[in-house]
Amino acid sequence: FSGGFKPADDLGDTRGVHLHAGLWLTFMMPFAGNAMPWWWDTFVDKNKLYPHWAALVQFGKDVDRRGKGYEAVCSQVPVGDDAVASLQGLVAPSEAFLWVYDEARIGRPDQADRPLLFAERPVRLHGMLGGKFQVQIWDTWDGKVLAETTATSDDGTLSFVLPKCSRDLAVRISRAPLMPSGWPSA
């Protein structure tokens, strides 16, 4: 993929905003692999954009998506004044992966520093098993966990809060391991 059909179409995007979006969007879809850019020599290597893959690798570390029955989800998160952030992801009964981003930034890399979520925003995710889940909020540019919490799914709906943020973020949700019976709980 590319920002266009000729190498010059990507040259102005030295931070790799299009590349970043392509990598994260394809991870959040039921594909067997990741998007691959056309212009390795004139774009990726020239601008040293390899950390985009490193961040995604950290997020997806130890994930085996085979046979989980994911459903692709696409939604919008209200951010105020009729503005929205986009949400793309995969949801299975015991885990989910979400990417929250601003579509305008993909089309206009010069707007990449514009705030994304001006305040905390609640999210309700349907199709989850009952019980406790671990919710991790990730920085998609640095490949690090920004926040971690637990949430409980009631009637197949898991509710959690997205933090105020200035750029896109990812959410990794996994079912909390069950304690064997007879073990003390913390």
Backbone as CSV, one residue per row, in Angstrom:
resi,resn,N_x,N_y,N_z,CA_x,CA_y,CA_z,C_x,C_y,C_z
1,PHE,0.841,-1.178,0.000,0.000,0.000,0.000,0.880,1.232,0.000
2,SER,0.257,2.368,-0.183,0.994,3.623,-0.263,0.001,4.767,-0.136
3,GLY,0.526,5.967,0.032,-0.314,7.157,0.040,-0.797,7.510,-1.357
4,GLY,-0.278,6.837,-2.362,-0.649,7.075,-3.750,-0.003,6.034,-4.643
5,PHE,-0.072,6.233,-5.939,0.448,5.220,-6.855,1.853,5.513,-7.362
6,LYS,2.475,6.580,-6.900,3.866,6.848,-7.282,4.669,7.209,-6.027
7,PRO,5.986,6.969,-6.037,6.790,7.207,-4.832,6.645,8.612,-4.258
8,ALA,6.498,9.604,-5.090,6.402,10.987,-4.604,5.185,11.214,-3.717
9,ASP,4.163,10.356,-3.834,2.951,10.527,-3.024,3.208,10.329,-1.527
10,ASP,4.244,9.600,-1.168,4.565,9.371,0.240,5.676,10.278,0.766
11,LEU,6.430,10.899,-0.111,7.634,11.606,0.314,7.383,12.731,1.316
12,GLY,6.252,13.391,1.264,5.966,14.475,2.201,5.581,13.993,3.594
13,ASP,5.290,12.707,3.743,4.864,12.127,5.020,6.077,11.527,5.730
14,THR,7.032,12.358,6.106,8.297,11.872,6.665,8.143,11.174,8.015
15,ARG,7.062,11.427,8.746,6.822,10.754,10.029,6.124,9.409,9.850
16,GLY,5.650,9.124,8.641,5.031,7.837,8.374,3.605,7.709,8.868
17,VAL,2.825,8.785,8.818,1.439,8.750,9.297,0.607,7.765,8.479
18,HIS,0.758,7.758,7.136,0.026,6.796,6.300,0.468,5.370,6.615
19,LEU,1.752,5.178,6.745,2.294,3.860,7.063,1.744,3.369,8.398
20,HIS,1.801,4.215,9.399,1.299,3.902,10.740,-0.166,3.452,10.664
21,ALA,-0.978,4.208,9.962,-2.407,3.881,9.829,-2.605,2.545,9.122
22,GLY,-1.866,2.305,8.062,-2.001,1.048,7.335,-1.649,-0.161,8.177
23,LEU,-0.592,-0.035,8.982,-0.182,-1.147,9.836,-1.213,-1.444,10.912
24,TRP,-1.683,-0.400,11.598,-2.637,-0.604,12.693,-4.017,-1.008,12.181
25,LEU,-4.461,-0.437,11.070,-5.769,-0.819,10.525,-5.795,-2.290,10.128
26,THR,-4.740,-2.764,9.479,-4.764,-4.164,9.047,-4.655,-5.124,10.225
27,PHE,-3.968,-4.727,11.309,-3.932,-5.588,12.490,-5.326,-5.710,13.098
28,MET,-6.133,-4.683,12.967,-7.469,-4.658,13.554,-8.536,-5.234,12.625
29,MET,-8.117,-5.957,11.610,-9.039,-6.616,10.685,-8.684,-8.100,10.639
30,PRO,-9.621,-8.945,10.249,-9.356,-10.387,10.254,-8.506,-10.835,9.057
31,PHE,-7.310,-10.266,8.942,-6.379,-10.617,7.873,-5.301,-11.548,8.419
32,ALA,-4.700,-12.326,7.557,-3.641,-13.247,7.970,-2.303,-12.540,8.125
33,GLY,-2.159,-11.383,7.510,-0.885,-10.670,7.573,-1.103,-9.188,7.652
34,ASN,-0.003,-8.472,7.608,-0.034,-7.023,7.752,0.148,-6.338,6.407
35,ALA,-0.289,-5.110,6.309,-0.089,-4.324,5.093,1.405,-4.109,4.868
36,MET,1.799,-4.094,3.644,3.210,-3.894,3.305,3.318,-2.697,2.356
37,PRO,4.200,-1.767,2.677,4.334,-0.578,1.822,5.105,-0.880,0.537
38,TRP,4.842,-0.074,-0.468,5.519,-0.210,-1.752,6.938,0.342,-1.726
39,TRP,7.125,1.485,-1.100,8.344,2.273,-1.290,9.327,2.123,-0.127
40,TRP,9.948,0.958,-0.022,10.903,0.708,1.059,12.122,1.615,0.967
41,ASP,12.695,1.732,-0.215,13.952,2.466,-0.368,13.776,3.980,-0.299
42,THR,12.789,4.511,-0.988,12.622,5.971,-1.056,11.785,6.540,0.081
43,PHE,11.133,5.677,0.860,10.247,6.174,1.904,10.569,5.574,3.277
44,VAL,10.400,4.275,3.448,10.587,3.645,4.757,12.031,3.769,5.222
45,ASP,12.967,3.293,4.418,14.372,3.322,4.823,14.900,4.757,4.906
46,LYS,14.564,5.558,3.943,15.041,6.952,3.923,14.623,7.713,5.186
47,ASN,13.391,7.474,5.678,12.875,8.188,6.846,13.012,7.406,8.149
48,LYS,13.674,6.240,8.099,13.902,5.409,9.295,12.587,5.144,10.029
49,LEU,11.620,4.567,9.317,10.279,4.348,9.843,10.070,2.963,10.454
50,TYR,11.115,2.213,10.657,11.002,0.868,11.210,10.381,0.811,12.606
51,PRO,10.513,1.846,13.450,9.858,1.782,14.768,8.338,1.599,14.711
52,HIS,7.704,1.908,13.581,6.260,1.669,13.470,5.961,0.169,13.606
53,TRP,6.802,-0.673,13.025,6.624,-2.120,13.148,6.962,-2.573,14.562
54,ALA,7.990,-1.990,15.162,8.393,-2.381,16.522,7.256,-2.144,17.520
55,ALA,6.560,-1.029,17.392,5.443,-0.730,18.302,4.319,-1.752,18.130
56,LEU,4.004,-2.088,16.899,2.951,-3.066,16.640,3.347,-4.459,17.138
57,VAL,4.621,-4.810,16.982,5.106,-6.101,17.471,4.923,-6.193,18.988
58,GLN,5.225,-5.134,19.720,5.051,-5.146,21.170,3.575,-5.332,21.538
59,PHE,2.696,-4.627,20.837,1.267,-4.737,21.106,0.750,-6.157,20.852
60,GLY,1.207,-6.774,19.783,0.719,-8.095,19.393,1.533,-9.254,19.934
61,LYS,2.502,-8.961,20.798,3.364,-10.001,21.348,2.526,-11.057,22.077
62,ASP,2.838,-12.318,21.835,2.168,-13.461,22.467,0.695,-13.590,22.088
63,VAL,0.281,-12.995,20.990,-1.110,-13.095,20.546,-1.206,-14.159,19.452
64,ASP,-2.105,-15.094,19.630,-2.408,-16.087,18.606,-3.872,-15.880,18.238
65,ARG,-4.120,-15.292,17.079,-5.487,-14.930,16.684,-6.220,-16.054,15.956
66,ARG,-5.573,-17.179,15.755,-6.197,-18.270,14.994,-7.367,-18.887,15.749
67,GLY,-8.468,-19.133,15.024,-9.598,-19.892,15.541,-10.385,-19.251,16.670
68,LYS,-10.287,-17.950,16.833,-10.968,-17.287,17.951,-12.362,-16.764,17.582
69,GLY,-12.707,-16.767,16.302,-14.034,-16.311,15.899,-14.244,-14.817,16.072
70,TYR,-13.255,-14.032,15.732,-13.363,-12.582,15.875,-14.450,-12.003,14.983
71,GLU,-15.053,-10.952,15.477,-15.935,-10.131,14.656,-15.260,-8.779,14.499
72,ALA,-15.251,-8.280,13.286,-14.695,-6.951,13.044,-15.707,-5.909,13.509
73,VAL,-15.229,-4.900,14.224,-16.097,-3.811,14.679,-15.551,-2.501,14.155
74,CYS,-16.450,-1.619,13.867,-16.101,-0.289,13.390,-17.127,0.658,13.990
75,SER,-16.661,1.672,14.696,-17.567,2.574,15.375,-16.931,3.951,15.482
76,GLN,-17.626,4.835,16.152,-17.097,6.170,16.389,-17.282,6.519,17.859
77,VAL,-16.306,7.267,18.386,-16.332,7.716,19.771,-16.544,9.221,19.754
78,PRO,-17.643,9.727,20.325,-17.857,11.185,20.346,-16.755,11.876,21.147
79,VAL,-16.207,12.951,20.595,-15.169,13.703,21.301,-15.589,15.142,21.569
80,GLY,-16.807,15.494,21.195,-17.333,16.836,21.466,-17.535,17.658,20.217
81,ASP,-18.472,18.615,20.300,-18.774,19.527,19.191,-18.955,18.810,17.863
82,ASP,-19.712,17.723,17.866,-19.986,16.913,16.671,-18.746,16.258,16.076
83,ALA,-17.623,16.307,16.762,-16.404,15.644,16.297,-16.386,14.214,16.849
84,VAL,-15.752,13.314,16.093,-15.668,11.919,16.517,-14.263,11.381,16.253
85,ALA,-13.894,10.392,17.038,-12.709,9.592,16.763,-13.228,8.262,16.215
86,SER,-12.481,7.638,15.347,-12.884,6.355,14.782,-12.327,5.217,15.618
87,LEU,-13.052,4.103,15.643,-12.636,2.919,16.375,-12.761,1.734,15.433
88,GLN,-11.682,0.995,15.264,-11.651,-0.201,14.421,-11.089,-1.323,15.266
89,GLY,-11.663,-2.512,15.191,-11.112,-3.577,16.006,-11.651,-4.951,15.721
90,LEU,-11.173,-5.890,16.520,-11.583,-7.286,16.472,-12.060,-7.691,17.856
91,VAL,-13.217,-8.338,17.914,-13.789,-8.745,19.198,-14.112,-10.237,19.142
92,ALA,-13.603,-10.964,20.122,-13.955,-12.368,20.343,-14.505,-12.444,21.765
93,PRO,-15.183,-13.514,22.127,-15.760,-13.574,23.474,-14.760,-13.407,24.622
94,SER,-13.494,-13.793,24.416,-12.532,-13.731,25.515,-11.434,-12.686,25.335
95,GLU,-11.419,-11.963,24.217,-10.402,-10.928,24.003,-10.831,-9.974,22.904
96,ALA,-10.174,-8.827,22.889,-10.467,-7.837,21.852,-9.240,-6.964,21.628
97,PHE,-9.147,-6.429,20.418,-8.097,-5.499,20.035,-8.776,-4.326,19.331
98,LEU,-8.474,-3.112,19.771,-9.117,-1.927,19.208,-8.066,-0.877,18.877
99,TRP,-8.323,-0.096,17.838,-7.482,1.050,17.501,-8.396,2.263,17.431
100,VAL,-8.067,3.320,18.175,-8.841,4.561,18.201,-7.986,5.628,17.530
101,TYR,-8.542,6.255,16.487,-7.744,7.158,15.663,-8.604,8.256,15.064
102,ASP,-7.949,9.193,14.427,-8.610,10.308,13.759,-8.419,10.145,12.255
103,GLU,-9.509,9.908,11.526,-9.407,9.703,10.075,-8.800,10.903,9.359
104,ALA,-9.044,12.111,9.854,-8.499,13.309,9.214,-6.973,13.309,9.231
105,ARG,-6.390,12.734,10.272,-4.923,12.694,10.351,-4.320,11.796,9.285
106,ILE,-5.027,10.748,8.922,-4.513,9.850,7.888,-4.467,10.582,6.554
107,GLY,-5.525,11.288,6.237,-5.572,12.030,4.980,-4.731,13.296,4.989
108,ARG,-4.465,13.825,6.176,-3.696,15.066,6.317,-2.613,14.886,7.379
109,PRO,-1.495,14.268,7.030,-0.442,14.026,8.019,0.047,15.293,8.722
110,ASP,-0.169,16.450,8.121,0.244,17.708,8.761,-0.602,18.006,10.000
111,GLN,-1.723,17.309,10.180,-2.584,17.498,11.348,-2.330,16.432,12.418
112,ALA,-1.235,15.711,12.319,-0.961,14.586,13.213,-0.809,14.987,14.675
113,ASP,-0.525,16.234,14.968,-0.334,16.658,16.352,-1.585,17.254,16.984
114,ARG,-2.679,17.264,16.261,-3.957,17.748,16.769,-4.461,16.821,17.868
115,PRO,-5.019,17.344,18.979,-5.531,16.452,20.037,-6.599,15.493,19.505
116,LEU,-6.644,14.296,20.069,-7.614,13.295,19.632,-8.804,13.231,20.590
117,LEU,-8.562,12.847,21.845,-9.626,12.787,22.842,-9.379,13.898,23.857
118,PHE,-10.283,14.867,23.910,-10.122,16.033,24.781,-10.431,15.719,26.244
119,ALA,-11.114,14.600,26.477,-11.473,14.177,27.832,-11.634,12.660,27.818
120,GLU,-11.721,12.064,28.988,-11.967,10.629,29.069,-13.289,10.298,28.381
121,ARG,-13.344,9.139,27.722,-14.558,8.729,27.008,-14.900,7.284,27.348
122,PRO,-16.144,7.045,27.776,-16.560,5.667,28.069,-16.784,4.886,26.771
123,VAL,-16.490,3.592,26.839,-16.708,2.684,25.712,-17.437,1.464,26.250
124,ARG,-18.426,0.994,25.501,-19.146,-0.241,25.837,-18.921,-1.206,24.684
125,LEU,-18.339,-2.352,25.013,-17.993,-3.354,24.017,-18.888,-4.568,24.212
126,HIS,-19.622,-4.942,23.183,-20.573,-6.049,23.255,-19.956,-7.338,22.707
127,GLY,-20.471,-8.474,23.145,-20.037,-9.771,22.636,-18.968,-10.441,23.465
128,MET,-18.752,-9.972,24.697,-17.720,-10.538,25.563,-18.348,-11.550,26.525
129,LEU,-17.557,-12.494,26.982,-17.994,-13.419,28.022,-18.201,-12.657,29.320
130,GLY,-18.932,-13.235,30.256,-19.048,-12.636,31.571,-17.756,-12.821,32.351
131,GLY,-17.507,-11.946,33.295,-16.324,-12.079,34.140,-15.388,-10.892,34.046
132,LYS,-14.201,-11.072,34.631,-13.223,-9.987,34.685,-12.284,-10.028,33.483
133,PHE,-11.922,-8.824,33.038,-11.007,-8.669,31.917,-9.912,-7.676,32.272
134,GLN,-8.749,-7.898,31.707,-7.645,-6.948,31.816,-7.737,-6.031,30.600
135,VAL,-7.711,-4.720,30.830,-7.792,-3.728,29.755,-6.498,-2.921,29.764
136,GLN,-5.774,-2.993,28.652,-4.538,-2.223,28.500,-4.727,-1.162,27.425
137,ILE,-4.318,0.057,27.726,-4.329,1.156,26.760,-2.886,1.347,26.307
138,TRP,-2.659,1.320,25.001,-1.304,1.351,24.442,-1.025,2.618,23.645
139,ASP,0.196,3.095,23.732,0.718,4.141,22.861,1.168,3.436,21.583
140,THR,0.530,3.728,20.470,0.825,3.023,19.223,2.105,3.502,18.552
141,TRP,2.636,4.618,18.965,3.871,5.138,18.373,5.098,4.624,19.112
142,ASP,4.984,4.426,20.435,6.115,3.961,21.226,6.026,2.481,21.596
143,GLY,4.870,1.864,21.391,4.705,0.448,21.705,4.769,0.153,23.187
144,LYS,4.170,1.045,23.999,4.204,0.884,25.454,2.803,1.009,26.035
145,VAL,2.597,0.317,27.157,1.322,0.407,27.866,1.249,1.755,28.569
146,LEU,0.173,2.503,28.316,-0.050,3.795,28.978,-0.832,3.634,30.270
147,ALA,-1.776,2.704,30.271,-2.630,2.487,31.442,-3.121,1.051,31.413
148,GLU,-3.406,0.537,32.603,-3.909,-0.825,32.718,-4.935,-0.864,33.845
149,THR,-6.032,-1.547,33.595,-7.087,-1.653,34.590,-7.812,-2.978,34.399
150,THR,-8.729,-3.286,35.310,-9.596,-4.440,35.122,-11.023,-3.935,34.965
151,ALA,-11.796,-4.689,34.239,-13.209,-4.355,34.025,-13.994,-5.655,34.067
152,THR,-15.247,-5.550,34.421,-16.115,-6.721,34.511,-17.180,-6.648,33.436
153,SER,-17.357,-7.759,32.742,-18.384,-7.865,31.716,-19.664,-8.394,32.345
154,ASP,-20.742,-7.661,32.146,-22.059,-8.080,32.604,-22.956,-8.232,31.389
155,ASP,-23.635,-9.362,31.284,-24.555,-9.609,30.163,-23.876,-9.429,28.808
156,GLY,-22.587,-9.793,28.706,-21.875,-9.723,27.439,-21.371,-8.341,27.062
157,THR,-21.509,-7.369,27.956,-21.056,-6.004,27.668,-19.934,-5.619,28.627
158,LEU,-18.819,-5.207,28.064,-17.669,-4.772,28.854,-17.564,-3.255,28.730
159,SER,-17.538,-2.564,29.859,-17.429,-1.102,29.868,-16.076,-0.696,30.429
160,PHE,-15.440,0.271,29.770,-14.172,0.814,30.234,-14.065,2.250,29.733
161,VAL,-13.018,2.934,30.148,-12.859,4.350,29.810,-11.571,4.558,29.017
162,LEU,-11.685,5.273,27.918,-10.504,5.698,27.161,-9.974,6.980,27.795
163,PRO,-8.660,7.083,27.982,-8.119,8.293,28.604,-8.035,9.457,27.615
164,LYS,-7.927,10.644,28.157,-7.643,11.826,27.350,-6.307,11.565,26.661
165,CYS,-6.209,11.867,25.361,-4.953,11.605,24.646,-4.787,12.571,23.477
166,SER,-3.563,12.736,23.070,-3.286,13.656,21.979,-3.109,12.944,20.650
167,ARG,-2.911,11.636,20.672,-2.746,10.892,19.420,-3.426,9.543,19.527
168,ASP,-3.430,8.793,18.435,-4.138,7.518,18.402,-3.622,6.582,19.490
169,LEU,-4.480,5.644,19.865,-4.107,4.658,20.865,-4.748,3.328,20.518
170,ALA,-4.220,2.277,21.127,-4.765,0.938,20.921,-5.193,0.375,22.275
171,VAL,-6.133,-0.556,22.227,-6.643,-1.193,23.439,-6.514,-2.700,23.253
172,ARG,-5.938,-3.341,24.247,-5.807,-4.802,24.244,-6.569,-5.318,25.457
173,ILE,-7.561,-6.164,25.205,-8.435,-6.670,26.257,-8.323,-8.193,26.291
174,SER,-8.084,-8.742,27.486,-8.004,-10.194,27.610,-8.693,-10.630,28.896
175,ARG,-9.257,-11.796,28.851,-9.969,-12.328,30.013,-8.965,-12.591,31.116
176,ALA,-9.277,-12.125,32.314,-8.404,-12.343,33.472,-8.383,-13.822,33.802
177,PRO,-7.213,-14.368,34.110,-7.156,-15.794,34.436,-7.973,-16.094,35.701
178,LEU,-8.625,-17.239,35.691,-9.436,-17.641,36.843,-8.532,-18.253,37.901
179,MET,-8.800,-17.967,39.150,-8.054,-18.539,40.264,-8.571,-19.964,40.502
180,PRO,-7.683,-20.922,40.677,-8.161,-22.273,41.014,-8.936,-22.250,42.332
181,SER,-9.962,-23.068,42.439,-10.771,-23.067,43.663,-9.902,-23.450,44.847
182,GLY,-10.179,-22.812,45.975,-9.405,-23.064,47.183,-8.221,-22.142,47.352
183,TRP,-7.848,-21.390,46.287,-6.733,-20.455,46.402,-7.252,-19.150,46.967
184,PRO,-6.481,-18.512,47.817,-6.927,-17.210,48.338,-6.891,-16.162,47.227
185,SER,-7.830,-15.262,47.247,-7.835,-14.188,46.254,-7.287,-12.917,46.890
186,ALA,-6.712,-12.077,46.073,-6.109,-10.848,46.583,-7.152,-9.801,46.841
